[in-house]
């Protein structure tokens, strides 16, 4: 099962109701070459894969950041909790944080 090419999610919700795609945000002090390479990589990702949910990527100018639990880490992932709103019968639902 390849999650990247599965289309079952289209039956579950209407992509026009939610934010989707990859978004890259960079701190001001990020090396320009690193920033350029990441932008090119995100362009490639968008051309190869469809992101049905918003995937924000933040590049920070420090070696470590403080995670939500207070631990100093080099990377972190935040899962958003979505509330279900919509009409199941029509297959159109709005997933909002």
matplotlib code that plots the C-alpha trace (Angstrom):
import matplotlib.pyplot as plt

x = [0.0, 1.5, 0.0, 1.3, -0.8, -3.9, -7.0, -9.4, -9.1, -11.0, -14.2, -13.8, -13.5, -13.6, -10.1, -11.5, -12.7, -9.3, -5.8, -3.5, -0.1, 3.5, 4.5, 8.0, 8.9, 12.4, 14.0, 15.8, 19.3, 19.1, 21.9, 20.7, 22.0, 20.2, 17.0, 17.3, 17.9, 14.9, 12.7, 13.7, 13.1, 9.6, 8.9, 9.9, 7.8, 4.7, 5.3, 5.5, 3.0, -0.4, -0.6, -4.3, -3.5, -1.4, 2.2, 4.1, 7.9, 9.8, 13.6, 15.1, 18.4, 19.4, 20.9, 18.2, 14.7, 12.5, 9.8, 6.4, 7.4, 10.4, 13.1, 15.8, 15.6, 16.9, 13.5, 9.9, 6.6, 3.2, 0.0, -3.0, -6.3, -9.1, -12.8, -15.2, -17.9, -20.0, -22.3, -21.1, -23.8, -22.5, -18.9, -18.1, -16.6, -14.7, -11.6, -10.7, -8.2]
y = [0.0, 3.3, 6.1, 8.8, 7.4, 6.3, 8.3, 7.0, 10.3, 12.1, 10.2, 11.3, 15.1, 18.0, 19.4, 22.8, 23.1, 22.9, 24.3, 22.0, 21.8, 22.3, 25.7, 26.7, 29.4, 30.5, 32.6, 35.7, 34.4, 31.2, 30.7, 31.8, 28.6, 26.4, 28.4, 28.1, 24.3, 23.8, 25.9, 23.8, 20.6, 21.8, 22.6, 19.1, 17.6, 19.5, 18.3, 14.6, 14.4, 15.9, 17.1, 16.9, 18.5, 21.6, 20.7, 23.7, 23.5, 26.0, 26.5, 28.0, 29.7, 27.8, 24.4, 23.4, 24.5, 24.1, 21.4, 21.7, 19.6, 21.9, 19.5, 21.0, 19.2, 19.5, 18.9, 18.5, 17.5, 18.9, 16.9, 19.1, 17.8, 18.4, 18.7, 17.0, 19.3, 18.6, 16.2, 12.6, 11.5, 13.8, 13.1, 16.8, 17.5, 20.5, 19.6, 22.7, 22.9]
z = [0.0, -1.1, 0.9, -1.5, -4.4, -2.6, -3.5, -0.8, 1.0, -1.8, -0.7, 2.9, 2.5, 0.0, -0.4, -1.2, 2.5, 4.1, 3.6, 1.8, 0.2, 1.5, 2.9, 3.7, 6.2, 6.9, 9.6, 8.3, 9.1, 7.2, 4.7, 1.3, -0.4, 2.2, 1.7, -2.1, -1.9, 0.4, -1.9, -4.9, -2.9, -1.9, -5.6, -6.5, -3.7, -5.0, -8.5, -7.4, -4.6, -3.6, 0.0, 1.0, 4.3, 5.0, 5.8, 7.2, 7.3, 9.4, 9.0, 12.2, 12.4, 15.6, 16.1, 18.6, 19.4, 22.5, 21.9, 23.4, 26.4, 27.1, 25.8, 23.5, 20.1, 16.6, 15.0, 16.0, 14.5, 15.5, 14.8, 14.6, 16.1, 13.6, 14.4, 12.1, 10.6, 7.6, 5.9, 5.8, 3.3, 0.6, 1.3, 2.0, 5.4, 6.7, 8.9, 10.8, 13.6]

ax = plt.figure().add_subplot(projection="3d")
ax.plot(x, y, z, "-o")
ax.set_aspect("equal")
plt.show()
